[in-house]
Amino acid sequence: MNATVLIPEQLRKVVGGDHILYLDVKNISDLIEQLLAKYPNIRGRLLTEDGNVNKFINIYVNGEDIRFLENRDTVIKEEDEISIVPAIAGG
């Protein structure tokens, strides 16, 4: 299914400057695999060493956090919008 993937400014350098990607994916795992295949340098920013989504990265499907859906098994439907959002910390 073609989905719109919004890339935050912090990750655009590793995806060639793109701010929107259109990918044919089935679920979040498929999305991550495609991103890693096309942009291998995104791995360290997106995933931990053991392959889990970095706790400082939030992924949303149509505004809903995948942690409250099916995590990496969250199904992507045609025209869904996926946002990858680095957590903001401050003090």
N, CA, C and O atoms as CSV, one atom per row, in Angstrom:
chain,resi,resn,atom,element,x,y,z
A,1,MET,N,N,0.834,-1.178,0.000
A,1,MET,CA,C,0.000,0.000,0.000
A,1,MET,C,C,0.879,1.241,0.000
A,1,MET,O,O,1.872,1.294,0.725
A,2,ASN,N,N,0.536,2.217,-0.785
A,2,ASN,CA,C,1.288,3.464,-0.781
A,2,ASN,C,C,0.926,4.279,0.438
A,2,ASN,O,O,-0.238,4.605,0.672
A,3,ALA,N,N,1.939,4.599,1.203
A,3,ALA,CA,C,1.762,5.403,2.407
A,3,ALA,C,C,2.701,6.595,2.322
A,3,ALA,O,O,3.744,6.542,1.670
A,4,THR,N,N,2.313,7.657,2.986
A,4,THR,CA,C,3.128,8.855,3.060
A,4,THR,C,C,3.922,8.803,4.353
A,4,THR,O,O,3.353,8.638,5.432
A,5,VAL,N,N,5.238,8.944,4.245
A,5,VAL,CA,C,6.114,8.905,5.418
A,5,VAL,C,C,6.726,10.294,5.577
A,5,VAL,O,O,7.458,10.767,4.708
A,6,LEU,N,N,6.415,10.934,6.697
A,6,LEU,CA,C,6.948,12.262,6.977
A,6,LEU,C,C,8.277,12.119,7.715
A,6,LEU,O,O,8.346,11.493,8.772
A,7,ILE,N,N,9.320,12.701,7.152
A,7,ILE,CA,C,10.663,12.600,7.706
A,7,ILE,C,C,10.999,13.904,8.427
A,7,ILE,O,O,10.935,14.976,7.824
A,8,PRO,N,N,11.355,13.826,9.708
A,8,PRO,CA,C,11.683,15.049,10.446
A,8,PRO,C,C,13.020,15.617,9.987
A,8,PRO,O,O,13.849,14.912,9.412
A,9,GLU,N,N,13.205,16.882,10.247
A,9,GLU,CA,C,14.426,17.562,9.833
A,9,GLU,C,C,15.684,16.858,10.328
A,9,GLU,O,O,16.686,16.811,9.615
A,10,GLN,N,N,15.644,16.310,11.541
A,10,GLN,CA,C,16.812,15.654,12.130
A,10,GLN,C,C,17.252,14.421,11.338
A,10,GLN,O,O,18.413,14.022,11.431
A,11,LEU,N,N,16.360,13.812,10.568
A,11,LEU,CA,C,16.692,12.601,9.816
A,11,LEU,C,C,16.830,12.838,8.315
A,11,LEU,O,O,17.201,11.922,7.580
A,12,ARG,N,N,16.541,14.040,7.853
A,12,ARG,CA,C,16.552,14.293,6.407
A,12,ARG,C,C,17.922,14.113,5.776
A,12,ARG,O,O,18.028,13.703,4.620
A,13,LYS,N,N,18.964,14.415,6.527
A,13,LYS,CA,C,20.312,14.277,5.985
A,13,LYS,C,C,20.601,12.828,5.589
A,13,LYS,O,O,21.283,12.585,4.593
A,14,VAL,N,N,20.092,11.871,6.353
A,14,VAL,CA,C,20.363,10.458,6.059
A,14,VAL,C,C,19.424,9.873,5.008
A,14,VAL,O,O,19.619,8.740,4.569
A,15,VAL,N,N,18.408,10.634,4.601
A,15,VAL,CA,C,17.519,10.171,3.530
A,15,VAL,C,C,17.630,11.065,2.287
A,15,VAL,O,O,16.694,11.168,1.495
A,16,GLY,N,N,18.769,11.692,2.141
A,16,GLY,CA,C,19.007,12.490,0.944
A,16,GLY,C,C,18.279,13.817,0.908
A,16,GLY,O,O,18.096,14.394,-0.165
A,17,GLY,N,N,17.858,14.313,2.067
A,17,GLY,CA,C,17.194,15.610,2.131
A,17,GLY,C,C,15.689,15.570,1.955
A,17,GLY,O,O,15.021,16.597,2.071
A,18,ASP,N,N,15.154,14.400,1.677
A,18,ASP,CA,C,13.694,14.289,1.473
A,18,ASP,C,C,12.935,14.550,2.770
A,18,ASP,O,O,13.380,14.151,3.846
A,19,HIS,N,N,11.804,15.213,2.666
A,19,HIS,CA,C,10.965,15.410,3.848
A,19,HIS,C,C,9.696,14.569,3.793
A,19,HIS,O,O,8.998,14.414,4.794
A,20,ILE,N,N,9.407,14.029,2.615
A,20,ILE,CA,C,8.269,13.126,2.446
A,20,ILE,C,C,8.721,11.977,1.552
A,20,ILE,O,O,9.337,12.190,0.507
A,21,LEU,N,N,8.408,10.770,1.975
A,21,LEU,CA,C,8.656,9.578,1.167
A,21,LEU,C,C,7.322,8.891,0.917
A,21,LEU,O,O,6.435,8.921,1.771
A,22,TYR,N,N,7.178,8.276,-0.242
A,22,TYR,CA,C,5.996,7.499,-0.561
A,22,TYR,C,C,6.448,6.055,-0.733
A,22,TYR,O,O,7.190,5.727,-1.658
A,23,LEU,N,N,5.990,5.204,0.172
A,23,LEU,CA,C,6.437,3.816,0.175
A,23,LEU,C,C,5.261,2.862,0.121
A,23,LEU,O,O,4.192,3.129,0.670
A,24,ASP,N,N,5.479,1.756,-0.544
A,24,ASP,CA,C,4.488,0.693,-0.621
A,24,ASP,C,C,4.834,-0.311,0.473
A,24,ASP,O,O,5.710,-1.157,0.295
A,25,VAL,N,N,4.139,-0.213,1.607
A,25,VAL,CA,C,4.454,-1.044,2.768
A,25,VAL,C,C,3.189,-1.693,3.324
A,25,VAL,O,O,2.077,-1.212,3.109
A,26,LYS,N,N,3.393,-2.815,4.058
A,26,LYS,CA,C,2.273,-3.538,4.663
A,26,LYS,C,C,2.092,-3.196,6.137
A,26,LYS,O,O,0.974,-3.130,6.647
A,27,ASN,N,N,3.223,-2.978,6.810
A,27,ASN,CA,C,3.177,-2.687,8.242
A,27,ASN,C,C,4.434,-1.908,8.633
A,27,ASN,O,O,5.269,-1.606,7.781
A,28,ILE,N,N,4.566,-1.587,9.908
A,28,ILE,CA,C,5.704,-0.784,10.366
A,28,ILE,C,C,7.016,-1.538,10.178
A,28,ILE,O,O,8.019,-0.927,9.809
A,29,SER,N,N,7.038,-2.828,10.418
A,29,SER,CA,C,8.261,-3.612,10.188
A,29,SER,C,C,8.713,-3.512,8.741
A,29,SER,O,O,9.900,-3.345,8.463
A,30,ASP,N,N,7.770,-3.615,7.830
A,30,ASP,CA,C,8.072,-3.494,6.404
A,30,ASP,C,C,8.609,-2.090,6.093
A,30,ASP,O,O,9.553,-1.941,5.317
A,31,LEU,N,N,8.016,-1.090,6.689
A,31,LEU,CA,C,8.483,0.286,6.519
A,31,LEU,C,C,9.938,0.424,6.971
A,31,LEU,O,O,10.765,0.997,6.262
A,32,ILE,N,N,10.237,-0.102,8.150
A,32,ILE,CA,C,11.593,-0.013,8.690
A,32,ILE,C,C,12.572,-0.754,7.778
A,32,ILE,O,O,13.659,-0.247,7.503
A,33,GLU,N,N,12.202,-1.940,7.309
A,33,GLU,CA,C,13.069,-2.702,6.415
A,33,GLU,C,C,13.365,-1.938,5.133
A,33,GLU,O,O,14.503,-1.926,4.663
A,34,GLN,N,N,12.348,-1.303,4.570
A,34,GLN,CA,C,12.551,-0.536,3.344
A,34,GLN,C,C,13.429,0.686,3.585
A,34,GLN,O,O,14.286,1.012,2.764
A,35,LEU,N,N,13.215,1.358,4.705
A,35,LEU,CA,C,14.060,2.512,5.027
A,35,LEU,C,C,15.514,2.084,5.187
A,35,LEU,O,O,16.416,2.755,4.685
A,36,LEU,N,N,15.751,0.974,5.882
A,36,LEU,CA,C,17.111,0.486,6.091
A,36,LEU,C,C,17.760,0.047,4.782
A,36,LEU,O,O,18.953,0.268,4.578
A,37,ALA,N,N,16.988,-0.569,3.902
A,37,ALA,CA,C,17.530,-1.020,2.619
A,37,ALA,C,C,17.933,0.167,1.744
A,37,ALA,O,O,18.971,0.143,1.083
A,38,LYS,N,N,17.101,1.198,1.750
A,38,LYS,CA,C,17.362,2.353,0.887
A,38,LYS,C,C,18.313,3.357,1.527
A,38,LYS,O,O,19.097,4.004,0.832
A,39,TYR,N,N,18.245,3.486,2.850
A,39,TYR,CA,C,19.052,4.466,3.576
A,39,TYR,C,C,19.735,3.792,4.769
A,39,TYR,O,O,19.304,3.991,5.905
A,40,PRO,N,N,20.774,3.012,4.545
A,40,PRO,CA,C,21.406,2.252,5.630
A,40,PRO,C,C,21.909,3.120,6.787
A,40,PRO,O,O,21.994,2.644,7.920
A,41,ASN,N,N,22.238,4.363,6.522
A,41,ASN,CA,C,22.742,5.241,7.585
A,41,ASN,C,C,21.674,5.660,8.588
A,41,ASN,O,O,21.989,6.275,9.607
A,42,ILE,N,N,20.431,5.336,8.314
A,42,ILE,CA,C,19.352,5.684,9.248
A,42,ILE,C,C,19.288,4.693,10.417
A,42,ILE,O,O,18.679,4.983,11.446
A,43,ARG,N,N,19.915,3.533,10.256
A,43,ARG,CA,C,19.830,2.469,11.263
A,43,ARG,C,C,20.148,2.961,12.678
A,43,ARG,O,O,19.358,2.745,13.597
A,44,GLY,N,N,21.283,3.610,12.859
A,44,GLY,CA,C,21.714,4.044,14.184
A,44,GLY,C,C,20.806,5.081,14.816
A,44,GLY,O,O,20.760,5.212,16.040
A,45,ARG,N,N,20.099,5.803,14.003
A,45,ARG,CA,C,19.195,6.820,14.536
A,45,ARG,C,C,17.804,6.267,14.813
A,45,ARG,O,O,17.099,6.749,15.699
A,46,LEU,N,N,17.423,5.264,14.057
A,46,LEU,CA,C,16.074,4.724,14.155
A,46,LEU,C,C,15.976,3.527,15.103
A,46,LEU,O,O,14.976,3.359,15.802
A,47,LEU,N,N,17.025,2.697,15.120
A,47,LEU,CA,C,16.964,1.444,15.877
A,47,LEU,C,C,18.076,1.347,16.914
A,47,LEU,O,O,19.131,1.969,16.786
A,48,THR,N,N,17.809,0.550,17.944
A,48,THR,CA,C,18.838,0.223,18.923
A,48,THR,C,C,19.717,-0.873,18.331
A,48,THR,O,O,19.424,-1.395,17.256
A,49,GLU,N,N,20.782,-1.218,19.023
A,49,GLU,CA,C,21.685,-2.258,18.536
A,49,GLU,C,C,20.996,-3.608,18.381
A,49,GLU,O,O,21.368,-4.398,17.513
A,50,ASP,N,N,19.989,-3.880,19.220
A,50,ASP,CA,C,19.278,-5.155,19.119
A,50,ASP,C,C,18.100,-5.120,18.147
A,50,ASP,O,O,17.327,-6.076,18.081
A,51,GLY,N,N,17.954,-4.029,17.392
A,51,GLY,CA,C,16.944,-3.958,16.340
A,51,GLY,C,C,15.595,-3.410,16.736
A,51,GLY,O,O,14.683,-3.374,15.909
A,52,ASN,N,N,15.436,-2.981,17.978
A,52,ASN,CA,C,14.177,-2.375,18.405
A,52,ASN,C,C,14.159,-0.892,18.035
A,52,ASN,O,O,15.205,-0.266,17.865
A,53,VAL,N,N,12.958,-0.348,17.915
A,53,VAL,CA,C,12.849,1.087,17.651
A,53,VAL,C,C,13.433,1.827,18.849
A,53,VAL,O,O,13.100,1.545,20.000
A,54,ASN,N,N,14.305,2.772,18.551
A,54,ASN,CA,C,14.944,3.573,19.589
A,54,ASN,C,C,13.883,4.234,20.467
A,54,ASN,O,O,12.888,4.751,19.958
A,55,LYS,N,N,14.095,4.219,21.784
A,55,LYS,CA,C,13.092,4.797,22.687
A,55,LYS,C,C,12.958,6.305,22.512
A,55,LYS,O,O,11.999,6.902,23.000
A,56,PHE,N,N,13.907,6.923,21.823
A,56,PHE,CA,C,13.836,8.361,21.566
A,56,PHE,C,C,13.198,8.680,20.215
A,56,PHE,O,O,13.188,9.831,19.779
A,57,ILE,N,N,12.670,7.656,19.563
A,57,ILE,CA,C,11.964,7.827,18.292
A,57,ILE,C,C,10.512,7.402,18.495
A,57,ILE,O,O,10.232,6.318,19.008
A,58,ASN,N,N,9.615,8.259,18.091
A,58,ASN,CA,C,8.187,7.940,18.136
A,58,ASN,C,C,7.699,7.791,16.702
A,58,ASN,O,O,8.023,8.607,15.839
A,59,ILE,N,N,6.926,6.756,16.455
A,59,ILE,CA,C,6.346,6.535,15.131
A,59,ILE,C,C,4.834,6.560,15.282
A,59,ILE,O,O,4.257,5.863,16.117
A,60,TYR,N,N,4.215,7.380,14.451
A,60,TYR,CA,C,2.765,7.548,14.488
A,60,TYR,C,C,2.160,7.149,13.151
A,60,TYR,O,O,2.723,7.436,12.095
A,61,VAL,N,N,1.020,6.493,13.203
A,61,VAL,CA,C,0.235,6.186,12.012
A,61,VAL,C,C,-1.060,6.969,12.149
A,61,VAL,O,O,-1.865,6.716,13.045
A,62,ASN,N,N,-1.244,7.911,11.258
A,62,ASN,CA,C,-2.418,8.794,11.300
A,62,ASN,C,C,-2.589,9.437,12.674
A,62,ASN,O,O,-3.702,9.556,13.186
A,63,GLY,N,N,-1.467,9.846,13.259
A,63,GLY,CA,C,-1.501,10.543,14.540
A,63,GLY,C,C,-1.555,9.649,15.766
A,63,GLY,O,O,-1.566,10.155,16.889
A,64,GLU,N,N,-1.590,8.319,15.582
A,64,GLU,CA,C,-1.640,7.402,16.720
A,64,GLU,C,C,-0.289,6.723,16.910
A,64,GLU,O,O,0.279,6.176,15.965
A,65,ASP,N,N,0.215,6.763,18.130
A,65,ASP,CA,C,1.499,6.171,18.472
A,65,ASP,C,C,1.427,4.654,18.290
A,65,ASP,O,O,0.515,4.009,18.808
A,66,ILE,N,N,2.389,4.083,17.555
A,66,ILE,CA,C,2.358,2.629,17.316
A,66,ILE,C,C,2.485,1.835,18.599
A,66,ILE,O,O,2.096,0.668,18.638
A,67,ARG,N,N,3.022,2.443,19.656
A,67,ARG,CA,C,3.147,1.735,20.936
A,67,ARG,C,C,1.769,1.409,21.526
A,67,ARG,O,O,1.636,0.487,22.331
A,68,PHE,N,N,0.755,2.167,21.123
A,68,PHE,CA,C,-0.600,1.928,21.599
A,68,PHE,C,C,-1.448,1.207,20.557
A,68,PHE,O,O,-2.642,0.982,20.757
A,69,LEU,N,N,-0.817,0.850,19.449
A,69,LEU,CA,C,-1.480,0.066,18.412
A,69,LEU,C,C,-0.880,-1.337,18.461
A,69,LEU,O,O,-0.975,-2.014,19.484
A,70,GLU,N,N,-0.281,-1.766,17.397
A,70,GLU,CA,C,0.319,-3.106,17.341
A,70,GLU,C,C,1.835,-3.025,17.200
A,70,GLU,O,O,2.464,-3.964,16.712
A,71,ASN,N,N,2.426,-1.906,17.624
A,71,ASN,CA,C,3.869,-1.686,17.525
A,71,ASN,C,C,4.341,-1.931,16.101
A,71,ASN,O,O,3.764,-1.374,15.167
A,72,ARG,N,N,5.376,-2.750,15.902
A,72,ARG,CA,C,5.914,-2.969,14.556
A,72,ARG,C,C,4.974,-3.777,13.676
A,72,ARG,O,O,5.162,-3.823,12.460
A,73,ASP,N,N,3.970,-4.415,14.259
A,73,ASP,CA,C,2.985,-5.160,13.481
A,73,ASP,C,C,1.809,-4.284,13.041
A,73,ASP,O,O,0.881,-4.773,12.398
A,74,THR,N,N,1.843,-3.007,13.380
A,74,THR,CA,C,0.762,-2.095,12.995
A,74,THR,C,C,0.611,-2.099,11.479
A,74,THR,O,O,1.563,-1.821,10.749
A,75,VAL,N,N,-0.582,-2.413,11.019
A,75,VAL,CA,C,-0.874,-2.497,9.593
A,75,VAL,C,C,-0.945,-1.090,8.998
A,75,VAL,O,O,-1.497,-0.167,9.597
A,76,ILE,N,N,-0.372,-0.957,7.810
A,76,ILE,CA,C,-0.418,0.301,7.067
A,76,ILE,C,C,-1.388,0.116,5.914
A,76,ILE,O,O,-1.267,-0.821,5.126
A,77,LYS,N,N,-2.346,1.019,5.829
A,77,LYS,CA,C,-3.315,0.981,4.739
A,77,LYS,C,C,-2.971,2.071,3.729
A,77,LYS,O,O,-2.267,3.034,4.035
A,78,GLU,N,N,-3.482,1.891,2.534
A,78,GLU,CA,C,-3.233,2.879,1.490
A,78,GLU,C,C,-3.641,4.269,1.965
A,78,GLU,O,O,-4.699,4.465,2.563
A,79,GLU,N,N,-2.776,5.210,1.680
A,79,GLU,CA,C,-2.970,6.617,2.015
A,79,GLU,C,C,-2.809,6.933,3.494
A,79,GLU,O,O,-3.112,8.051,3.911
A,80,ASP,N,N,-2.341,5.982,4.302
A,80,ASP,CA,C,-2.017,6.297,5.693
A,80,ASP,C,C,-0.835,7.251,5.727
A,80,ASP,O,O,-0.013,7.272,4.811
A,81,GLU,N,N,-0.759,8.034,6.783
A,81,GLU,CA,C,0.357,8.950,6.976
A,81,GLU,C,C,1.156,8.500,8.187
A,81,GLU,O,O,0.628,8.388,9.294
A,82,ILE,N,N,2.435,8.247,7.959
A,82,ILE,CA,C,3.329,7.809,9.032
A,82,ILE,C,C,4.267,8.953,9.359
A,82,ILE,O,O,4.910,9.515,8.472
A,83,SER,N,N,4.343,9.296,10.631
A,83,SER,CA,C,5.251,10.339,11.089
A,83,SER,C,C,6.320,9.704,11.965
A,83,SER,O,O,6.018,8.935,12.877
A,84,ILE,N,N,7.570,10.036,11.675
A,84,ILE,CA,C,8.682,9.606,12.511
A,84,ILE,C,C,9.125,10.836,13.261
A,84,ILE,O,O,9.575,11.815,12.664
A,85,VAL,N,N,8.995,10.782,14.586
A,85,VAL,CA,C,9.224,11.982,15.393
A,85,VAL,C,C,10.248,11.693,16.491
A,85,VAL,O,O,9.984,10.907,17.400
A,86,PRO,N,N,11.415,12.331,16.402
A,86,PRO,CA,C,12.379,12.182,17.507
A,86,PRO,C,C,11.821,12.813,18.779
A,86,PRO,O,O,11.214,13.884,18.735
A,87,ALA,N,N,12.029,12.147,19.905
A,87,ALA,CA,C,11.562,12.704,21.172
A,87,ALA,C,C,12.337,13.970,21.477
A,87,ALA,O,O,13.525,14.079,21.173
A,88,ILE,N,N,11.665,14.902,22.066
A,88,ILE,CA,C,12.289,16.175,22.439
A,88,ILE,C,C,12.539,16.156,23.931
A,88,ILE,O,O,11.627,15.919,24.723
A,89,ALA,N,N,13.759,16.403,24.301
A,89,ALA,CA,C,14.128,16.432,25.722
A,89,ALA,C,C,14.647,17.810,26.057
A,89,ALA,O,O,15.169,18.526,25.202
A,90,GLY,N,N,14.501,18.152,27.265
A,90,GLY,CA,C,14.997,19.457,27.682
A,90,GLY,C,C,15.098,19.520,29.188
A,90,GLY,O,O,14.765,18.578,29.906
A,91,GLY,N,N,15.550,20.615,29.618
A,91,GLY,CA,C,15.663,20.733,31.063
A,91,GLY,C,C,15.709,22.160,31.483
A,91,GLY,O,O,15.804,22.449,32.676
